[in-house]
Amino acid sequence: MRKPYAPKPGPASRNGSCSGSLYGGPNQLRKLTSEALKLAPDARTKLAQALVESLDDLSEAESEHLWVEEAVRRDEQVDAGKVPLRPAVR
């Protein structure tokens, strides 16, 4: 088993708070997704656009921190056997 990566403490969001996970917790993500899907299509489009544009506002350090968290999450899924693995295609 690989040694887990311990990211350096730092902000994970623009307001300086850090929830400890990329998504702020699975329950929060499910609730937000459920509420967003209830919006009219034009409102969902505007929300999606605002979310994508907000990513441009992240500092390089914040962006790197989020990508490290995502990589760790994916690595943990692989180690736990939660995702199927496929050989590389040559």
RAHU-V840277 format. One line per field, one symbol per residue. ss: DSSP state (2 for helix, 1 for strand, 0 for the rest). psi: psi as a letter, one per 30 degrees, with the letter a starting at -180 (. if undefined). A space follows every 10 residues. Layout:
ss=???
psi=???
//
This chain:
ss=0000000000 0000000000 0000022222 2222222000 2222222222 2222200002 2222222222 2222222220 0000000000
psi=kkkkkjlkkl kflfgfljff leggkeeeee eeeeeeffll eeeeeeeeee eeeffffkle eeeeeeeeee eeeeeeeeef gfkkkklkk.
//
